Each structure stands twice: as structure tokens, then as C-alpha cells.
Amino acid sequence: MAGGNRIKVIMACQECKDRNYNYTKNKRSHPDRMELNKFCPKCNSHTLHKESR
Ligand SMILES: [Zn+2]
């Protein structure tokens, strides 16, 4: 059966702590916490977003 290890994660802005992005990832291929530069509407700029759950 398909399904695997998909988990839902939230990317939160490290400046204002807003949770701006949701996505699903494969836990097996991405076991680490991800950090991405994403646009935060509240900060109105690109900031570091970290995975939070
Ligand atoms: Zn922000």
C-alpha cells in the first residue's frame, strides 16, 4: 500500500513566529528539520523559516 512516511510540517518565520507555509514531506528522505528562506507577509521580506510542529 502507498502512503509511506508523509508527514505534515509547518514552516514558521523566525522573526515574528508566524506560521506561513504548510507542506508535506517524506520523513524518510528528509529526516532533518528544514530551514528555508521564504517570504513572510508580516515582515514584508524574506526571512528564515524553520520547520515546526
Ligand atoms: Zn515574519
mmCIF file of the protein (N, C-alpha, C, O) and its ligand, coordinates in Angstrom:
data_MODEL
# 
_entry.id   MODEL 
# 
loop_
_entity.id 
_entity.type 
_entity.pdbx_number_of_molecules 
1 polymer     1 
2 non-polymer 1 
# 
_entity_poly.entity_id                      1 
_entity_poly.type                           'polypeptide(L)' 
_entity_poly.nstd_linkage                   no 
_entity_poly.nstd_monomer                   no 
_entity_poly.pdbx_seq_one_letter_code       MAGGNRIKVIMACQECKDRNYNYTKNKRSHPDRMELNKFCPKCNSHTLHKESR 
_entity_poly.pdbx_seq_one_letter_code_can   MAGGNRIKVIMACQECKDRNYNYTKNKRSHPDRMELNKFCPKCNSHTLHKESR 
_entity_poly.pdbx_strand_id                 A 
# 
loop_
_entity_poly_seq.entity_id 
_entity_poly_seq.num 
_entity_poly_seq.mon_id 
_entity_poly_seq.hetero 
1 1  MET n 
1 2  ALA n 
1 3  GLY n 
1 4  GLY n 
1 5  ASN n 
1 6  ARG n 
1 7  ILE n 
1 8  LYS n 
1 9  VAL n 
1 10 ILE n 
1 11 MET n 
1 12 ALA n 
1 13 CYS n 
1 14 GLN n 
1 15 GLU n 
1 16 CYS n 
1 17 LYS n 
1 18 ASP n 
1 19 ARG n 
1 20 ASN n 
1 21 TYR n 
1 22 ASN n 
1 23 TYR n 
1 24 THR n 
1 25 LYS n 
1 26 ASN n 
1 27 LYS n 
1 28 ARG n 
1 29 SER n 
1 30 HIS n 
1 31 PRO n 
1 32 ASP n 
1 33 ARG n 
1 34 MET n 
1 35 GLU n 
1 36 LEU n 
1 37 ASN n 
1 38 LYS n 
1 39 PHE n 
1 40 CYS n 
1 41 PRO n 
1 42 LYS n 
1 43 CYS n 
1 44 ASN n 
1 45 SER n 
1 46 HIS n 
1 47 THR n 
1 48 LEU n 
1 49 HIS n 
1 50 LYS n 
1 51 GLU n 
1 52 SER n 
1 53 ARG n 
# 
loop_
_struct_asym.id 
_struct_asym.entity_id 
A 1 
B 2 
# 
loop_
_chem_comp.id 
_chem_comp.type 
_chem_comp.mon_nstd_flag 
ALA 'L-peptide linking' y 
ARG 'L-peptide linking' y 
ASN 'L-peptide linking' y 
ASP 'L-peptide linking' y 
CYS 'L-peptide linking' y 
GLN 'L-peptide linking' y 
GLU 'L-peptide linking' y 
GLY 'peptide linking'   y 
HIS 'L-peptide linking' y 
ILE 'L-peptide linking' y 
LEU 'L-peptide linking' y 
LYS 'L-peptide linking' y 
MET 'L-peptide linking' y 
PHE 'L-peptide linking' y 
PRO 'L-peptide linking' y 
SER 'L-peptide linking' y 
THR 'L-peptide linking' y 
TYR 'L-peptide linking' y 
VAL 'L-peptide linking' y 
ZN  non-polymer         . 
# 
_pdbx_entity_nonpoly.entity_id   2 
_pdbx_entity_nonpoly.name        ? 
_pdbx_entity_nonpoly.comp_id     ZN 
# 
_pdbx_nonpoly_scheme.asym_id         B 
_pdbx_nonpoly_scheme.entity_id       2 
_pdbx_nonpoly_scheme.mon_id          ZN 
_pdbx_nonpoly_scheme.ndb_seq_num     1 
_pdbx_nonpoly_scheme.pdb_seq_num     101 
_pdbx_nonpoly_scheme.auth_seq_num    101 
_pdbx_nonpoly_scheme.pdb_mon_id      ZN 
_pdbx_nonpoly_scheme.auth_mon_id     ZN 
_pdbx_nonpoly_scheme.pdb_strand_id   A 
_pdbx_nonpoly_scheme.pdb_ins_code    . 
# 
loop_
_atom_site.group_PDB 
_atom_site.id 
_atom_site.type_symbol 
_atom_site.label_atom_id 
_atom_site.label_alt_id 
_atom_site.label_comp_id 
_atom_site.label_asym_id 
_atom_site.label_entity_id 
_atom_site.label_seq_id 
_atom_site.pdbx_PDB_ins_code 
_atom_site.Cartn_x 
_atom_site.Cartn_y 
_atom_site.Cartn_z 
_atom_site.occupancy 
_atom_site.B_iso_or_equiv 
_atom_site.pdbx_formal_charge 
_atom_site.auth_seq_id 
_atom_site.auth_comp_id 
_atom_site.auth_asym_id 
_atom_site.auth_atom_id 
_atom_site.pdbx_PDB_model_num 
ATOM   1   N  N  . MET A 1 1  ? 0.839  -1.205 0.000  1.00 0.00 ? 1   MET A N  1 
ATOM   2   C  CA . MET A 1 1  ? 0.000  0.000  0.000  1.00 0.00 ? 1   MET A CA 1 
ATOM   3   C  C  . MET A 1 1  ? 0.873  1.255  0.000  1.00 0.00 ? 1   MET A C  1 
ATOM   4   O  O  . MET A 1 1  ? 1.932  1.276  0.628  1.00 0.00 ? 1   MET A O  1 
ATOM   5   N  N  . ALA A 1 2  ? 0.436  2.286  -0.695 1.00 0.00 ? 2   ALA A N  1 
ATOM   6   C  CA . ALA A 1 2  ? 1.154  3.560  -0.697 1.00 0.00 ? 2   ALA A CA 1 
ATOM   7   C  C  . ALA A 1 2  ? 0.825  4.337  0.565  1.00 0.00 ? 2   ALA A C  1 
ATOM   8   O  O  . ALA A 1 2  ? 0.032  3.898  1.399  1.00 0.00 ? 2   ALA A O  1 
ATOM   9   N  N  . GLY A 1 3  ? 1.448  5.493  0.687  1.00 0.00 ? 3   GLY A N  1 
ATOM   10  C  CA . GLY A 1 3  ? 1.239  6.302  1.885  1.00 0.00 ? 3   GLY A CA 1 
ATOM   11  C  C  . GLY A 1 3  ? 2.559  6.636  2.533  1.00 0.00 ? 3   GLY A C  1 
ATOM   12  O  O  . GLY A 1 3  ? 2.883  7.807  2.730  1.00 0.00 ? 3   GLY A O  1 
ATOM   13  N  N  . GLY A 1 4  ? 3.315  5.625  2.863  1.00 0.00 ? 4   GLY A N  1 
ATOM   14  C  CA . GLY A 1 4  ? 4.671  5.838  3.336  1.00 0.00 ? 4   GLY A CA 1 
ATOM   15  C  C  . GLY A 1 4  ? 4.754  6.696  4.566  1.00 0.00 ? 4   GLY A C  1 
ATOM   16  O  O  . GLY A 1 4  ? 3.923  6.608  5.470  1.00 0.00 ? 4   GLY A O  1 
ATOM   17  N  N  . ASN A 1 5  ? 5.775  7.532  4.587  1.00 0.00 ? 5   ASN A N  1 
ATOM   18  C  CA . ASN A 1 5  ? 6.055  8.329  5.776  1.00 0.00 ? 5   ASN A CA 1 
ATOM   19  C  C  . ASN A 1 5  ? 5.803  9.801  5.537  1.00 0.00 ? 5   ASN A C  1 
ATOM   20  O  O  . ASN A 1 5  ? 6.586  10.651 5.961  1.00 0.00 ? 5   ASN A O  1 
ATOM   21  N  N  . ARG A 1 6  ? 4.710  10.101 4.859  1.00 0.00 ? 6   ARG A N  1 
ATOM   22  C  CA . ARG A 1 6  ? 4.394  11.508 4.625  1.00 0.00 ? 6   ARG A CA 1 
ATOM   23  C  C  . ARG A 1 6  ? 3.920  12.158 5.916  1.00 0.00 ? 6   ARG A C  1 
ATOM   24  O  O  . ARG A 1 6  ? 3.003  11.667 6.574  1.00 0.00 ? 6   ARG A O  1 
ATOM   25  N  N  . ILE A 1 7  ? 4.544  13.248 6.263  1.00 0.00 ? 7   ILE A N  1 
ATOM   26  C  CA . ILE A 1 7  ? 4.089  13.989 7.434  1.00 0.00 ? 7   ILE A CA 1 
ATOM   27  C  C  . ILE A 1 7  ? 3.874  15.444 7.064  1.00 0.00 ? 7   ILE A C  1 
ATOM   28  O  O  . ILE A 1 7  ? 4.508  15.972 6.149  1.00 0.00 ? 7   ILE A O  1 
ATOM   29  N  N  . LYS A 1 8  ? 2.978  16.075 7.783  1.00 0.00 ? 8   LYS A N  1 
ATOM   30  C  CA . LYS A 1 8  ? 2.667  17.475 7.532  1.00 0.00 ? 8   LYS A CA 1 
ATOM   31  C  C  . LYS A 1 8  ? 3.543  18.330 8.428  1.00 0.00 ? 8   LYS A C  1 
ATOM   32  O  O  . LYS A 1 8  ? 3.638  18.085 9.631  1.00 0.00 ? 8   LYS A O  1 
ATOM   33  N  N  . VAL A 1 9  ? 4.174  19.320 7.848  1.00 0.00 ? 9   VAL A N  1 
ATOM   34  C  CA . VAL A 1 9  ? 5.022  20.207 8.627  1.00 0.00 ? 9   VAL A CA 1 
ATOM   35  C  C  . VAL A 1 9  ? 4.651  21.652 8.339  1.00 0.00 ? 9   VAL A C  1 
ATOM   36  O  O  . VAL A 1 9  ? 4.075  21.971 7.298  1.00 0.00 ? 9   VAL A O  1 
ATOM   37  N  N  . ILE A 1 10 ? 4.989  22.507 9.270  1.00 0.00 ? 10  ILE A N  1 
ATOM   38  C  CA . ILE A 1 10 ? 4.699  23.930 9.158  1.00 0.00 ? 10  ILE A CA 1 
ATOM   39  C  C  . ILE A 1 10 ? 6.009  24.684 9.210  1.00 0.00 ? 10  ILE A C  1 
ATOM   40  O  O  . ILE A 1 10 ? 6.871  24.404 10.042 1.00 0.00 ? 10  ILE A O  1 
ATOM   41  N  N  . MET A 1 11 ? 6.151  25.649 8.307  1.00 0.00 ? 11  MET A N  1 
ATOM   42  C  CA . MET A 1 11 ? 7.321  26.500 8.318  1.00 0.00 ? 11  MET A CA 1 
ATOM   43  C  C  . MET A 1 11 ? 6.968  27.810 9.010  1.00 0.00 ? 11  MET A C  1 
ATOM   44  O  O  . MET A 1 11 ? 6.048  28.514 8.593  1.00 0.00 ? 11  MET A O  1 
ATOM   45  N  N  . ALA A 1 12 ? 7.706  28.131 10.069 1.00 0.00 ? 12  ALA A N  1 
ATOM   46  C  CA . ALA A 1 12 ? 7.418  29.324 10.843 1.00 0.00 ? 12  ALA A CA 1 
ATOM   47  C  C  . ALA A 1 12 ? 8.542  30.343 10.687 1.00 0.00 ? 12  ALA A C  1 
ATOM   48  O  O  . ALA A 1 12 ? 9.724  30.003 10.740 1.00 0.00 ? 12  ALA A O  1 
ATOM   49  N  N  . CYS A 1 13 ? 8.152  31.580 10.494 1.00 0.00 ? 13  CYS A N  1 
ATOM   50  C  CA . CYS A 1 13 ? 9.103  32.688 10.402 1.00 0.00 ? 13  CYS A CA 1 
ATOM   51  C  C  . CYS A 1 13 ? 9.842  32.835 11.725 1.00 0.00 ? 13  CYS A C  1 
ATOM   52  O  O  . CYS A 1 13 ? 9.230  32.838 12.793 1.00 0.00 ? 13  CYS A O  1 
ATOM   53  N  N  . GLN A 1 14 ? 11.145 32.956 11.644 1.00 0.00 ? 14  GLN A N  1 
ATOM   54  C  CA . GLN A 1 14 ? 11.924 33.081 12.873 1.00 0.00 ? 14  GLN A CA 1 
ATOM   55  C  C  . GLN A 1 14 ? 11.975 34.509 13.394 1.00 0.00 ? 14  GLN A C  1 
ATOM   56  O  O  . GLN A 1 14 ? 12.475 34.746 14.494 1.00 0.00 ? 14  GLN A O  1 
ATOM   57  N  N  . GLU A 1 15 ? 11.474 35.447 12.636 1.00 0.00 ? 15  GLU A N  1 
ATOM   58  C  CA . GLU A 1 15 ? 11.438 36.836 13.101 1.00 0.00 ? 15  GLU A CA 1 
ATOM   59  C  C  . GLU A 1 15 ? 10.177 37.096 13.917 1.00 0.00 ? 15  GLU A C  1 
ATOM   60  O  O  . GLU A 1 15 ? 10.254 37.616 15.030 1.00 0.00 ? 15  GLU A O  1 
ATOM   61  N  N  . CYS A 1 16 ? 9.025  36.739 13.375 1.00 0.00 ? 16  CYS A N  1 
ATOM   62  C  CA . CYS A 1 16 ? 7.755  37.060 14.036 1.00 0.00 ? 16  CYS A CA 1 
ATOM   63  C  C  . CYS A 1 16 ? 7.018  35.816 14.509 1.00 0.00 ? 16  CYS A C  1 
ATOM   64  O  O  . CYS A 1 16 ? 5.969  35.920 15.145 1.00 0.00 ? 16  CYS A O  1 
ATOM   65  N  N  . LYS A 1 17 ? 7.545  34.668 14.209 1.00 0.00 ? 17  LYS A N  1 
ATOM   66  C  CA . LYS A 1 17 ? 6.983  33.379 14.629 1.00 0.00 ? 17  LYS A CA 1 
ATOM   67  C  C  . LYS A 1 17 ? 5.661  33.038 13.947 1.00 0.00 ? 17  LYS A C  1 
ATOM   68  O  O  . LYS A 1 17 ? 4.976  32.102 14.358 1.00 0.00 ? 17  LYS A O  1 
ATOM   69  N  N  . ASP A 1 18 ? 5.309  33.773 12.936 1.00 0.00 ? 18  ASP A N  1 
ATOM   70  C  CA . ASP A 1 18 ? 4.116  33.424 12.181 1.00 0.00 ? 18  ASP A CA 1 
ATOM   71  C  C  . ASP A 1 18 ? 4.346  32.146 11.393 1.00 0.00 ? 18  ASP A C  1 
ATOM   72  O  O  . ASP A 1 18 ? 5.438  31.889 10.885 1.00 0.00 ? 18  ASP A O  1 
ATOM   73  N  N  . ARG A 1 19 ? 3.293  31.357 11.307 1.00 0.00 ? 19  ARG A N  1 
ATOM   74  C  CA . ARG A 1 19 ? 3.384  30.118 10.537 1.00 0.00 ? 19  ARG A CA 1 
ATOM   75  C  C  . ARG A 1 19 ? 2.847  30.378 9.147  1.00 0.00 ? 19  ARG A C  1 
ATOM   76  O  O  . ARG A 1 19 ? 1.639  30.496 8.939  1.00 0.00 ? 19  ARG A O  1 
ATOM   77  N  N  . ASN A 1 20 ? 3.751  30.464 8.214  1.00 0.00 ? 20  ASN A N  1 
ATOM   78  C  CA . ASN A 1 20 ? 3.370  30.946 6.887  1.00 0.00 ? 20  ASN A CA 1 
ATOM   79  C  C  . ASN A 1 20 ? 3.187  29.849 5.861  1.00 0.00 ? 20  ASN A C  1 
ATOM   80  O  O  . ASN A 1 20 ? 2.447  30.037 4.895  1.00 0.00 ? 20  ASN A O  1 
ATOM   81  N  N  . TYR A 1 21 ? 3.829  28.722 6.034  1.00 0.00 ? 21  TYR A N  1 
ATOM   82  C  CA . TYR A 1 21 ? 3.797  27.711 4.981  1.00 0.00 ? 21  TYR A CA 1 
ATOM   83  C  C  . TYR A 1 21 ? 3.536  26.322 5.550  1.00 0.00 ? 21  TYR A C  1 
ATOM   84  O  O  . TYR A 1 21 ? 4.105  25.908 6.560  1.00 0.00 ? 21  TYR A O  1 
ATOM   85  N  N  . ASN A 1 22 ? 2.654  25.631 4.856  1.00 0.00 ? 22  ASN A N  1 
ATOM   86  C  CA . ASN A 1 22 ? 2.398  24.229 5.159  1.00 0.00 ? 22  ASN A CA 1 
ATOM   87  C  C  . ASN A 1 22 ? 2.861  23.380 3.995  1.00 0.00 ? 22  ASN A C  1 
ATOM   88  O  O  . ASN A 1 22 ? 2.708  23.760 2.835  1.00 0.00 ? 22  ASN A O  1 
ATOM   89  N  N  . TYR A 1 23 ? 3.412  22.262 4.303  1.00 0.00 ? 23  TYR A N  1 
ATOM   90  C  CA . TYR A 1 23 ? 3.668  21.309 3.234  1.00 0.00 ? 23  TYR A CA 1 
ATOM   91  C  C  . TYR A 1 23 ? 3.824  19.922 3.831  1.00 0.00 ? 23  TYR A C  1 
ATOM   92  O  O  . TYR A 1 23 ? 3.892  19.748 5.047  1.00 0.00 ? 23  TYR A O  1 
ATOM   93  N  N  . THR A 1 24 ? 3.878  18.962 2.961  1.00 0.00 ? 24  THR A N  1 
ATOM   94  C  CA . THR A 1 24 ? 4.113  17.602 3.419  1.00 0.00 ? 24  THR A CA 1 
ATOM   95  C  C  . THR A 1 24 ? 5.474  17.163 2.912  1.00 0.00 ? 24  THR A C  1 
ATOM   96  O  O  . THR A 1 24 ? 5.904  17.534 1.819  1.00 0.00 ? 24  THR A O  1 
ATOM   97  N  N  . LYS A 1 25 ? 6.127  16.379 3.719  1.00 0.00 ? 25  LYS A N  1 
ATOM   98  C  CA . LYS A 1 25 ? 7.418  15.865 3.296  1.00 0.00 ? 25  LYS A CA 1 
ATOM   99  C  C  . LYS A 1 25 ? 7.490  14.381 3.623  1.00 0.00 ? 25  LYS A C  1 
ATOM   100 O  O  . LYS A 1 25 ? 6.732  13.850 4.435  1.00 0.00 ? 25  LYS A O  1 
ATOM   101 N  N  . ASN A 1 26 ? 8.411  13.758 2.969  1.00 0.00 ? 26  ASN A N  1 
ATOM   102 C  CA . ASN A 1 26 ? 8.676  12.357 3.235  1.00 0.00 ? 26  ASN A CA 1 
ATOM   103 C  C  . ASN A 1 26 ? 9.711  12.279 4.346  1.00 0.00 ? 26  ASN A C  1 
ATOM   104 O  O  . ASN A 1 26 ? 10.855 12.702 4.178  1.00 0.00 ? 26  ASN A O  1 
ATOM   105 N  N  . LYS A 1 27 ? 9.304  11.744 5.461  1.00 0.00 ? 27  LYS A N  1 
ATOM   106 C  CA . LYS A 1 27 ? 10.190 11.728 6.617  1.00 0.00 ? 27  LYS A CA 1 
ATOM   107 C  C  . LYS A 1 27 ? 11.441 10.883 6.366  1.00 0.00 ? 27  LYS A C  1 
ATOM   108 O  O  . LYS A 1 27 ? 12.505 11.124 6.935  1.00 0.00 ? 27  LYS A O  1 
ATOM   109 N  N  . ARG A 1 28 ? 11.278 9.907  5.512  1.00 0.00 ? 28  ARG A N  1 
ATOM   110 C  CA . ARG A 1 28 ? 12.414 9.018  5.277  1.00 0.00 ? 28  ARG A CA 1 
ATOM   111 C  C  . ARG A 1 28 ? 13.506 9.713  4.475  1.00 0.00 ? 28  ARG A C  1 
ATOM   112 O  O  . ARG A 1 28 ? 14.693 9.498  4.717  1.00 0.00 ? 28  ARG A O  1 
ATOM   113 N  N  . SER A 1 29 ? 13.104 10.544 3.522  1.00 0.00 ? 29  SER A N  1 
ATOM   114 C  CA . SER A 1 29 ? 14.115 11.209 2.698  1.00 0.00 ? 29  SER A CA 1 
ATOM   115 C  C  . SER A 1 29 ? 14.534 12.560 3.276  1.00 0.00 ? 29  SER A C  1 
ATOM   116 O  O  . SER A 1 29 ? 15.567 13.106 2.889  1.00 0.00 ? 29  SER A O  1 
ATOM   117 N  N  . HIS A 1 30 ? 13.727 13.107 4.213  1.00 0.00 ? 30  HIS A N  1 
ATOM   118 C  CA . HIS A 1 30 ? 14.088 14.389 4.848  1.00 0.00 ? 30  HIS A CA 1 
ATOM   119 C  C  . HIS A 1 30 ? 13.920 14.275 6.357  1.00 0.00 ? 30  HIS A C  1 
ATOM   120 O  O  . HIS A 1 30 ? 13.007 14.877 6.922  1.00 0.00 ? 30  HIS A O  1 
ATOM   121 N  N  . PRO A 1 31 ? 14.766 13.533 7.001  1.00 0.00 ? 31  PRO A N  1 
ATOM   122 C  CA . PRO A 1 31 ? 14.593 13.325 8.447  1.00 0.00 ? 31  PRO A CA 1 
ATOM   123 C  C  . PRO A 1 31 ? 14.942 14.551 9.283  1.00 0.00 ? 31  PRO A C  1 
ATOM   124 O  O  . PRO A 1 31 ? 14.522 14.658 10.435 1.00 0.00 ? 31  PRO A O  1 
ATOM   125 N  N  . ASP A 1 32 ? 15.708 15.472 8.709  1.00 0.00 ? 32  ASP A N  1 
ATOM   126 C  CA . ASP A 1 32 ? 16.151 16.624 9.489  1.00 0.00 ? 32  ASP A CA 1 
ATOM   127 C  C  . ASP A 1 32 ? 15.125 17.744 9.439  1.00 0.00 ? 32  ASP A C  1 
ATOM   128 O  O  . ASP A 1 32 ? 14.237 17.767 8.586  1.00 0.00 ? 32  ASP A O  1 
ATOM   129 N  N  . ARG A 1 33 ? 15.270 18.658 10.363 1.00 0.00 ? 33  ARG A N  1 
ATOM   130 C  CA . ARG A 1 33 ? 14.476 19.876 10.324 1.00 0.00 ? 33  ARG A CA 1 
ATOM   131 C  C  . ARG A 1 33 ? 14.960 20.748 9.189  1.00 0.00 ? 33  ARG A C  1 
ATOM   132 O  O  . ARG A 1 33 ? 16.160 20.945 8.997  1.00 0.00 ? 33  ARG A O  1 
ATOM   133 N  N  . MET A 1 34 ? 14.016 21.258 8.451  1.00 0.00 ? 34  MET A N  1 
ATOM   134 C  CA . MET A 1 34 ? 14.392 22.060 7.303  1.00 0.00 ? 34  MET A CA 1 
ATOM   135 C  C  . MET A 1 34 ? 14.390 23.545 7.651  1.00 0.00 ? 34  MET A C  1 
ATOM   136 O  O  . MET A 1 34 ? 13.607 24.006 8.481  1.00 0.00 ? 34  MET A O  1 
ATOM   137 N  N  . GLU A 1 35 ? 15.285 24.280 6.995  1.00 0.00 ? 35  GLU A N  1 
ATOM   138 C  CA . GLU A 1 35 ? 15.346 25.723 7.151  1.00 0.00 ? 35  GLU A CA 1 
ATOM   139 C  C  . GLU A 1 35 ? 15.380 26.333 5.768  1.00 0.00 ? 35  GLU A C  1 
ATOM   140 O  O  . GLU A 1 35 ? 16.208 25.974 4.931  1.00 0.00 ? 35  GLU A O  1 
ATOM   141 N  N  . LEU A 1 36 ? 14.471 27.258 5.542  1.00 0.00 ? 36  LEU A N  1 
ATOM   142 C  CA . LEU A 1 36 ? 14.371 27.856 4.223  1.00 0.00 ? 36  LEU A CA 1 
ATOM   143 C  C  . LEU A 1 36 ? 14.193 29.359 4.333  1.00 0.00 ? 36  LEU A C  1 
ATOM   144 O  O  . LEU A 1 36 ? 13.612 29.870 5.290  1.00 0.00 ? 36  LEU A O  1 
ATOM   145 N  N  . ASN A 1 37 ? 14.704 30.045 3.337  1.00 0.00 ? 37  ASN A N  1 
ATOM   146 C  CA . ASN A 1 37 ? 14.409 31.463 3.223  1.00 0.00 ? 37  ASN A CA 1 
ATOM   147 C  C  . ASN A 1 37 ? 13.126 31.622 2.438  1.00 0.00 ? 37  ASN A C  1 
ATOM   148 O  O  . ASN A 1 37 ? 13.051 31.265 1.263  1.00 0.00 ? 37  ASN A O  1 
ATOM   149 N  N  . LYS A 1 38 ? 12.107 32.168 3.105  1.00 0.00 ? 38  LYS A N  1 
ATOM   150 C  CA . LYS A 1 38 ? 10.795 32.322 2.488  1.00 0.00 ? 38  LYS A CA 1 
ATOM   151 C  C  . LYS A 1 38 ? 10.294 33.723 2.729  1.00 0.00 ? 38  LYS A C  1 
ATOM   152 O  O  . LYS A 1 38 ? 10.732 34.423 3.642  1.00 0.00 ? 38  LYS A O  1 
ATOM   153 N  N  . PHE A 1 39 ? 9.354  34.114 1.875  1.00 0.00 ? 39  PHE A N  1 
ATOM   154 C  CA . PHE A 1 39 ? 8.757  35.430 2.042  1.00 0.00 ? 39  PHE A CA 1 
ATOM   155 C  C  . PHE A 1 39 ? 7.737  35.406 3.171  1.00 0.00 ? 39  PHE A C  1 
ATOM   156 O  O  . PHE A 1 39 ? 6.828  34.576 3.182  1.00 0.00 ? 39  PHE A O  1 
ATOM   157 N  N  . CYS A 1 40 ? 7.895  36.318 4.116  1.00 0.00 ? 40  CYS A N  1 
ATOM   158 C  CA . CYS A 1 40 ? 6.933  36.454 5.202  1.00 0.00 ? 40  CYS A CA 1 
ATOM   159 C  C  . CYS A 1 40 ? 6.100  37.707 4.969  1.00 0.00 ? 40  CYS A C  1 
ATOM   160 O  O  . CYS A 1 40 ? 6.654  38.805 4.903  1.00 0.00 ? 40  CYS A O  1 
ATOM   161 N  N  . PRO A 1 41 ? 4.772  37.569 4.841  1.00 0.00 ? 41  PRO A N  1 
ATOM   162 C  CA . PRO A 1 41 ? 3.926  38.745 4.592  1.00 0.00 ? 41  PRO A CA 1 
ATOM   163 C  C  . PRO A 1 41 ? 3.912  39.715 5.760  1.00 0.00 ? 41  PRO A C  1 
ATOM   164 O  O  . PRO A 1 41 ? 3.764  40.922 5.572  1.00 0.00 ? 41  PRO A O  1 
ATOM   165 N  N  . LYS A 1 42 ? 4.063  39.194 6.945  1.00 0.00 ? 42  LYS A N  1 
ATOM   166 C  CA . LYS A 1 42 ? 4.042  40.067 8.121  1.00 0.00 ? 42  LYS A CA 1 
ATOM   167 C  C  . LYS A 1 42 ? 5.305  40.913 8.212  1.00 0.00 ? 42  LYS A C  1 
ATOM   168 O  O  . LYS A 1 42 ? 5.240  42.114 8.473  1.00 0.00 ? 42  LYS A O  1 
ATOM   169 N  N  . CYS A 1 43 ? 6.449  40.282 7.996  1.00 0.00 ? 43  CYS A N  1 
ATOM   170 C  CA . CYS A 1 43 ? 7.713  41.015 7.996  1.00 0.00 ? 43  CYS A CA 1 
ATOM   171 C  C  . CYS A 1 43 ? 7.927  41.762 6.685  1.00 0.00 ? 43  CYS A C  1 
ATOM   172 O  O  . CYS A 1 43 ? 8.770  42.655 6.599  1.00 0.00 ? 43  CYS A O  1 
ATOM   173 N  N  . ASN A 1 44 ? 7.166  41.394 5.677  1.00 0.00 ? 44  ASN A N  1 
ATOM   174 C  CA . ASN A 1 44 ? 7.262  42.002 4.350  1.00 0.00 ? 44  ASN A CA 1 
ATOM   175 C  C  . ASN A 1 44 ? 8.659  41.855 3.760  1.00 0.00 ? 44  ASN A C  1 
ATOM   176 O  O  . ASN A 1 44 ? 9.153  42.748 3.072  1.00 0.00 ? 44  ASN A O  1 
ATOM   177 N  N  . SER A 1 45 ? 9.275  40.740 4.032  1.00 0.00 ? 45  SER A N  1 
ATOM   178 C  CA . SER A 1 45 ? 10.588 40.466 3.457  1.00 0.00 ? 45  SER A CA 1 
ATOM   179 C  C  . SER A 1 45 ? 10.879 38.978 3.570  1.00 0.00 ? 45  SER A C  1 
ATOM   180 O  O  . SER A 1 45 ? 10.123 38.221 4.180  1.00 0.00 ? 45  SER A O  1 
ATOM   181 N  N  . HIS A 1 46 ? 11.975 38.584 2.977  1.00 0.00 ? 46  HIS A N  1 
ATOM   182 C  CA . HIS A 1 46 ? 12.386 37.195 3.092  1.00 0.00 ? 46  HIS A CA 1 
ATOM   183 C  C  . HIS A 1 46 ? 13.087 36.981 4.431  1.00 0.00 ? 46  HIS A C  1 
ATOM   184 O  O  . HIS A 1 46 ? 13.999 37.720 4.801  1.00 0.00 ? 46  HIS A O  1 
ATOM   185 N  N  . THR A 1 47 ? 12.647 35.972 5.129  1.00 0.00 ? 47  THR A N  1 
ATOM   186 C  CA . THR A 1 47 ? 13.233 35.659 6.428  1.00 0.00 ? 47  THR A CA 1 
ATOM   187 C  C  . THR A 1 47 ? 13.481 34.165 6.510  1.00 0.00 ? 47  THR A C  1 
ATOM   188 O  O  . THR A 1 47 ? 13.004 33.389 5.682  1.00 0.00 ? 47  THR A O  1 
ATOM   189 N  N  . LEU A 1 48 ? 14.226 33.785 7.511  1.00 0.00 ? 48  LEU A N  1 
ATOM   190 C  CA . LEU A 1 48 ? 14.473 32.373 7.732  1.00 0.00 ? 48  LEU A CA 1 
ATOM   191 C  C  . LEU A 1 48 ? 13.232 31.712 8.332  1.00 0.00 ? 48  LEU A C  1 
ATOM   192 O  O  . LEU A 1 48 ? 12.685 32.179 9.331  1.00 0.00 ? 48  LEU A O  1 
ATOM   193 N  N  . HIS A 1 49 ? 12.810 30.639 7.716  1.00 0.00 ? 49  HIS A N  1 
ATOM   194 C  CA . HIS A 1 49 ? 11.672 29.871 8.222  1.00 0.00 ? 49  HIS A CA 1 
ATOM   195 C  C  . HIS A 1 49 ? 12.169 28.495 8.643  1.00 0.00 ? 49  HIS A C  1 
ATOM   196 O  O  . HIS A 1 49 ? 12.928 27.839 7.930  1.00 0.00 ? 49  HIS A O  1 
ATOM   197 N  N  . LYS A 1 50 ? 11.726 28.087 9.802  1.00 0.00 ? 50  LYS A N  1 
ATOM   198 C  CA . LYS A 1 50 ? 12.116 26.789 10.307 1.00 0.00 ? 50  LYS A CA 1 
ATOM   199 C  C  . LYS A 1 50 ? 10.904 25.901 10.461 1.00 0.00 ? 50  LYS A C  1 
ATOM   200 O  O  . LYS A 1 50 ? 9.785  26.358 10.694 1.00 0.00 ? 50  LYS A O  1 
ATOM   201 N  N  . GLU A 1 51 ? 11.163 24.648 10.327 1.00 0.00 ? 51  GLU A N  1 
ATOM   202 C  CA . GLU A 1 51 ? 10.120 23.651 10.497 1.00 0.00 ? 51  GLU A CA 1 
ATOM   203 C  C  . GLU A 1 51 ? 9.651  23.602 11.955 1.00 0.00 ? 51  GLU A C  1 
ATOM   204 O  O  . GLU A 1 51 ? 10.465 23.564 12.878 1.00 0.00 ? 51  GLU A O  1 
ATOM   205 N  N  . SER A 1 52 ? 8.349  23.602 12.144 1.00 0.00 ? 52  SER A N  1 
ATOM   206 C  CA . SER A 1 52 ? 7.815  23.460 13.491 1.00 0.00 ? 52  SER A CA 1 
ATOM   207 C  C  . SER A 1 52 ? 6.591  22.566 13.439 1.00 0.00 ? 52  SER A C  1 
ATOM   208 O  O  . SER A 1 52 ? 5.920  22.462 12.412 1.00 0.00 ? 52  SER A O  1 
ATOM   209 N  N  . ARG A 1 53 ? 6.317  21.932 14.548 1.00 0.00 ? 53  ARG A N  1 
ATOM   210 C  CA . ARG A 1 53 ? 5.159  21.032 14.557 1.00 0.00 ? 53  ARG A CA 1 
ATOM   211 C  C  . ARG A 1 53 ? 4.356  21.200 15.841 1.00 0.00 ? 53  ARG A C  1 
ATOM   212 O  O  . ARG A 1 53 ? 3.344  20.525 16.029 1.00 0.00 ? 53  ARG A O  1 
HETATM 213 ZN ZN . ZN  B 2 .  ? 7.799  37.117 9.830  1.00 0.00 2 101 ZN  A ZN 1 
# 
